[in-house]
Amino acid sequence: MSLDYYVELDNTAAGVVDQAVDQVTTRYFRSIADGNQTNDLREQWVKSSKKVSLAPPTAAFWEWIARPSIDLALLPPGSFWLRFSFRLAKPYFSRDDRAFYIIDNPVVRDKVFKLPIVRPTNWKGSLRAALWQMGHAAEDDPQIRRLFGETRGDEGGRAGRLFFHPTFFDTTGLEVINPHDRVRRVGKNPILFESVPRDTAGTFTLLYVPFDLLGTERNPNAQAGDDLPLIAAGIRAMFRGHGFSAKRTSGFGVAKESVEEGFIEMRVEESVPVEMANPASKGPAQPLAKYLVAPGRLKAEYLNSDGTFRERGQAELTSKTARQEYEKAKKWWEREGKALAAESQLQTQPPPIELPPQKRWLRREFRSFDELVRTAEEIGSQLGKNESERS
């Protein structure tokens, strides 16, 4: 038994316009094939698709795909990754290769989740183009070659150190581009483009792995410190200047300056200072009473030579303050001190124990593209300083 997907769509709930694009597309072209040249199905779909919010998947593994986390302990020394959430300042355009669609310019969607997507190959091409615009040509720049790799053929080539993750969006919209006649200066034929509208959020994730240095004597941290500032500058240029979508020469596909949850994490151990810990202390220190010399210990003036409480007469207590402190000390002795003495629990506090500094991977956060560049330069400078001190 065989099933024609589009025939099945055409036979279900005929005449109802909804957001199932395949279904609307099928009915539209079926209407054209039946000779109905004046149907308004497409017009209704256009009106309802000016801005559409799409529900992201609810599967548990969706977070791993949309916002991946990377365990640097599994990667070679010098590896790092960065991730941040951004918002579009201009609409994002892309051109899907679907031949069967209600308009000629659909946005690229993921085949499984049906959400608009920026593919890893698109991120790689856009970043490489941005660096090229900045004057870093692959033909004569070994740094670009090790980042992006070389064309792999039968006798050579290799992969680069940069690995990109896809970015998903949860909103679509429609844009109208109307080319103008150069002589008459009026619109000729408005063209519909499906897009991701401005203010839509997405997550960018980039991984750097110097796998080609494994088994060599070259220091991966030194090269990572050189590569990180260049990568950060290229990312800022791509997001804020050159763009990363189709029609980027017209200003589309750029992001706002501020980002959320931005960080860089590198497989370089960094010491974390640990406060002095006293295992015997519990909670904050309490104020010490005047009649005590230490917690649980009376002052010598209130004790006999055998450690018992010394009774004092009124003749010895010459002032009101002295009498009040004596009465407090005597009550404390009856309440706590006698039991402590009987059980031989009057001990001094053990000395504090100095814990060794903990180790963690170097991690820095940023909140804008400018701060990303400054942070990357600081990390690169720090790594370079560390290497010069070792040599």
N, C-alpha and C positions, 0 to 999 in steps of 0.2 A: 504494500500500500504506500503510495506517495502522496505528499501534501504540498500544494503550492502555497507558499507563505502569503503572497500578495493577493491571491484569489480568496484565501481565507479571511484576510483583513477586509476585503471588499464586501464580504457576505455578513460581516458582524456589525450590528447597529448602524445600518446604512442611514446616511443623512445627518448623523450627529457629528458636530465639529468638536474635537477635543485636542489635547496636546500630544497625542500619540502621532508623531510626525509621519511615520510610515503609513499609518492608517489614512491620515489626511492626504498624503501624497498619492496613495493608491486611488482614493475616490476622485481626486482632482483629475488625474490622467485618464481614469475610466470615463469621467464625464466628457473630457475632450474627445476621447475615442468614439463616444456615442454621438458626437456631433453637436454637443452643447457648448457653443463658443462663448456664451454670455454668462456662464455660471459664476457665482460670487464666492465660491468656496475659498479660493486663494485670498481674496480680499478679507474675508472673515478671519482666516488664519493669521494674516499679517496684522490685523488689528489686535488680535489676542496674543500676539507673540512679541509685542514691543518690549516687554520685560517679563521673563518667566523665571521663577525660582524653582530649582530642581532639588529634590530631596536626596541627600547623599546616602549611600548604602548603610545599613545598620549592622552588617556582619562584623564580628569581632576582629577579623583580620584587616578591616578597612583602614584602621588607624595605622597599621604597619605599612600600608601602601601609601596613604596620603601624607603621613607625617612620620617617616621612618626614623628609627633610632639605630645608632651604629656602635658596636662594641670595639673600641680601638685596641683592646688587648689582643684581639684576633688578627690584627694587621701589623705590618712591618713598622719599625721605628721611623719617625718622621711623618707618619700619616696624619692627616687632619680632616675634619669635616666642618662645614658650617651650614646653618639652617636659619631661616627667618620667614616671617609672614609679611606679605606686602599687600598694598591696595592699588588698583589701577587708577592712574590719573587720566588716561585716555582709553577708549575702547580697544579691545584686543581682537585682531582679525587673523583668521587662518583659513586655508582652503582645503576642504576635505575632498577625497577622490571619489565620493559617492556619485554615481551617475543618475540614480533614481531619487530625486528630491524635489520638493515643491518649489524651491527657488534654485537658481544656478550656483549660488555661493554659500554653501553650508559651512559652519564652523567645524573644525576637526573635533571628533568625539572619540572617547575610548570605546573600543569594540565590545567590552564586557559591561562596564558600568554606565555607558551612554552619557557620560559627563564630558563637557568641553575639557580639553587636555592640551598642555604644552609638552610635547614629546621630548625625551632626553636628547635626541638628535637635533631638535630645534634649539634647545638651550646651548648645545655645543656649538652649533653653527653661528648663533647670534653672538655668543661670547667671543668666538674667534674673529667674527667680523668687527666687533667693537674694538678689539685689540689691534686689528689691522688698521682701523681708522686712527688709532692712537700712534701708529708708526711702527708696529711690531709685525713685520712680514715673516711668514713661515719659511721662506726660501733662504733667508740669511740670519735667522734668529734661532740659535740652538735651544733657548729657553722655551720658545713657542713649540718647537718640535717635540721636546720632552713632555710638555703639557698636553698637547693634542695628538701626538703621534705622527706617523708618516703613512703615506698611502701604501697599503699592503698589497704586494703583487706576488708573483710566483717566486721571486728571488730575493725579496727584501721587504722592508716596511716593519712597523711595529705599532702597538697600541700606545696611547698616551696615558698620563697619570691621572687625568681628570675623569670622574665618573658622575654623571648627572642622573637625578631622579625625576620622574614626571611630576608635573603640577596640574592639579585638578581645580576646576571652577564649578560653582553651584548655581550660576545665573547665566541666562542667555538673553539676547536682545536683537533688535534689527536696526541697521543703519542704512540710510539712503544716500548714495553717491550719485550726483547728477553732473556728468561731464558737460561742459559748455562749448558751444560753437565759437570758434575763435573770431569769426567775422561778425556774427550777429550778437555774440556774448549772451546767449540765452541757453537754458538747459535743452539738451537734445533727447536724452533717453534715461530717465532715472533708473538706477540699478540697485537692487536690494542685496544687502550682505547680512548674513547672520553673524553675530559678534558676541563677545563677552563685554557687557557695559562697564563703564567707569565705576569706581568704588567697590568693585567685586574683589574679594580677598583670595589669595592663593599662597601656597607655601613652596619656597625654593630650597632645595637640598643639593649640596655639592660635596663630593668625596674626593680626596687627593691621596693617592697611594704610590709611593716611590718603589714599586716592585722591581724596577730594572736595576736597583742598587743592591739587591739581595746577592750575597756571595762576593761582593766587591769590598774594597777597603775605603771607599768614599763615604763620607759622613752624610747620612740622609737629613739630619737636622739642619745642616748648613744650607743645603739646597732648598729645603722646605722654607727656611727663613728668607731665602731669595725669591722663591716663587710666590709666597703668600701675598706680599704687597702688590705684585703685578696682577694676581688674580682678583684681589679686592678692587683695585682701580678699574679693571675691566668690567667687573660686575656693576660698579657704580655707573660707568659709562653706558653699559647696556641698558640698565633699568631707568636711568635718568636722562640720557641723551639720545643714543642711537636707536633704542627700542628693540623689541624682540618679537614683533609680530609682522605679518604681511602689512604692506603700506606703511612701514615705519619711516620711510623717507618723507611721508606727509605728517609725521608727528604722532602716529598711533602706536599703541603697545609700549607705553612708558608708565612708570609707577610713581607714586608719591614718595617724598623724601623720607618720611618716618616709616619705621618698620616695627614689628612686634616680635617679642620672644627671639631676638637675634643673638646668636652666640657662635664662637669659634672654639673648637675643642681639638687639641693636638696631642699626639702620643709622645709627649715629653713630660717626664716626671717633674712635679713641682712640690716643694715642701710646704706643708701647712702648719703654722705654729700652733702648738697645743698648750692650753693653760695648765699650770701646775695643779695636779689633782691630789687631794687628800682623801683616801678611802674612808677614814674615820669620821670625816665631816659630813653632816647631813643637813642640807639646807643652809640658808644664810646665817652668819654668826649673830648670836644674841648679845645685847649689851651686858657687860659684866657688872655684878653688884659691887658696891664699894668695900664690903666686908670679905670679898673673895680675892685671892691672889691669882686664881686660875679656875676654869670650870671644875666644880666639885672639890675645891680646896679653899679652906679658910685661911685668912691671914694669920701669921705666927702669933700676933698679940692676943688672938682669941683661943689659943691652944696651949695645953700643957706639954711638957717634954715627952710624955708618952703618947701624945696624939689625941688625948681626950679634950673636951671643952673646958676652958678655964673660967670658973665663976669669978665675977668681979663685983666688988662692993661699990656703994654710992660714993665712997671717998675717992675711988680711982676715976670715976666718971665725972669729971669736973665741969662738963658743958652739956647743954641739952642735946646738941648734935651727937656727941659721943654716946650719950645714953640711948638715943634713938638707934644708932648703928649697932650698939651692943644688943639691944632687944631684937633687932632684925637678924643678927648673926645667931643668937640663941634659938630663935624660932626655926631658922634654916637648919641648925644642927639637930634639933629635935625632929624636924620633918624629913631631912635628907642625909645630913652629914653623919649621924650616928650609924645609920644603916650602911653607908658607904665605907666607913671605917671598919665596921664589923666584918664586912665582906672583903676587905682589902682591895677595893676597887678604885682607890685614889691613885691614879696614874697620870703621868704627863701625856700630852698628845703626841702621837708618833710624828716623826718628821715628814714633810711632804715628799711625795714620790714624783720625780721628773719623768714624764712619759716621752719616749722618742717622737720626733715629728712624724706625722702621717704623710703619706705620699698620695698624690692624685694627679690626673692628667691636667696639663695646662688648659685653662678655660677662661675665656673673656667674653663679656656680653656687650652688645651695642644696640642702639635704638634708632639709628639712621644710617644712610649710605655713607655720609661723610664720616661718621663715627666708625663705621666698618673699616674705611681706609686708614684712619688714624690708628685704630686698634691693630690692624695688620702690620702697619709700619713699626709700631712699638714691639710687637712680638718678633718681627724680623730683626730688629735692632738688638733685642734681648738675646736671641739665639746667636747672633753674630758675636756679641760680647762674650757669651759663655764659651764659644769655640775659641776665641782669641785667648781667653784666660787658660783654657786647657792646653793650648799649644805653647 
